[in-house]
Structure formats: C-alpha cells, structure tokens
Amino acid sequence: MKPKYKRILLKLSGEALAGNKKFGLDYEVIGPICKEIKNLHDLGAEISIVVGGGNFWRGRSSGAMDRTRADHIGMLATTMNALAVADVLEEYNADVRVQTAISMQAVAEPYIRNKAMRHMEKGRIVIFGCGTGNPFFSTDTAASLRAAEIEADIIFKATMVDGVYDKDPNKYSDAVKYDEISFNDVIGKNLNVVDITAVTMCKDNNISLLVFNLDNPANIVKAGIGENIGTFVH
C-alpha cells in the first residue's frame, strides 16, 4: 500500500485524547491512535500533527477570566497533549519532534517553518503545540495555518463524528451526512465543521479537508491510503 497524500496534517482534538474519561489523558485511547499514525508514516506519508487542549481547558468557557489569559492557558494545555502524544509515538519507535508557537525551549523546539519541513523530509513526525501562539484563534485555525505554511496536501480532522452533517446528528435523527462538500457550501450553510477562519484559510490556500471519526483509529490509515470514509471538503 502507498499513501494517497505525501504530506498530511492531522488535527487531533483534546477531547479525543481523553476518551470516555472526558478529562485528562486516556492512554488506552492514545495508544491505538499513535499506533495507526506510525503505521501510516511507515507507508511513506510525511505527517505533522496539531493537537487541541479541550481535555484540560477551554478558553471560551473560562467564565469571567480575561480572554487573552484564558487562551494562553489553553495553549499550555495543547503542549501537555503534544508531549503526551510524542511520548507514546516514541514507544512505537517513531522519530518525533515537538514544536511550540510560544517559546519553551526546556521542553520543545520553537516553531520554525523550515525546520519543521526539514524534520518531515528526514522522516520525523512533527507535533505542533500552542496553536497559532495568539489568543482568539482556535486550534482548527492553527491546523489550517500550519498546513498552509508546510505545504500540506490535506488536513485530516479526526473528530468525534463520522463526517459533516446538515445538522447536529446527536440532536436530530434525520440529519444527513455529506460524502463531499465545497468550502463555499460549508460557509453558506453555516455548517459546524471547523471555525470560519479555518474554513476561509483552507479555501484561500486550496487545502482540502477530510473529516472522519476517530472512534476507530484505523480510519487514520484508511484516510491516508484514500479509502472512502468521512466527508471530503474542498
């Protein structure tokens, strides 16, 4: 098998790393995810990862706290997740580098675009922490920004639903799933795929997005080799 895409940016939500615990890290969940990432990497794909921090902290639900400070706490949460994912990947003998948008050189490299690309060319998996490094931007936007910067072929958004629906499938039994949809339709229909800034950035930079369910970690490899899963947004 050969991967369909040469360079992939995988967006992992923090909630996915918590599993049924809903908070913190569940290594029984993280282990299989990292194993499939390594399997896809072994097929020849260049992989980078953006991690969220919602399993530890969500800035937008921090109450009366100053938004900038709340978002900075969220960036630290993403760094904890990045280090955890790196540690498990290394258990599967992957060569991994963690880069953060906020300098914390005792635990990670600072984000440098050319260095990240060189790591991937040398067969290393690169994990990006701290989002964009700026408050008021989500990690979905960070994923689209990093994907544009490193010239990724596609973004994989591994999430808790199996694709994009016309309405929330958890609330409406008649929700209809799209196999394929354009960014213009996502914007026009106000679909909750990723935030509007991320959608616009993907559209402007011609970066496709594949949304699929992470309940089955094998979907990472299936997506990588081009199987028909989830929803393809372009």
Disulfide bonds with the S-S distance in Angstrom:
none
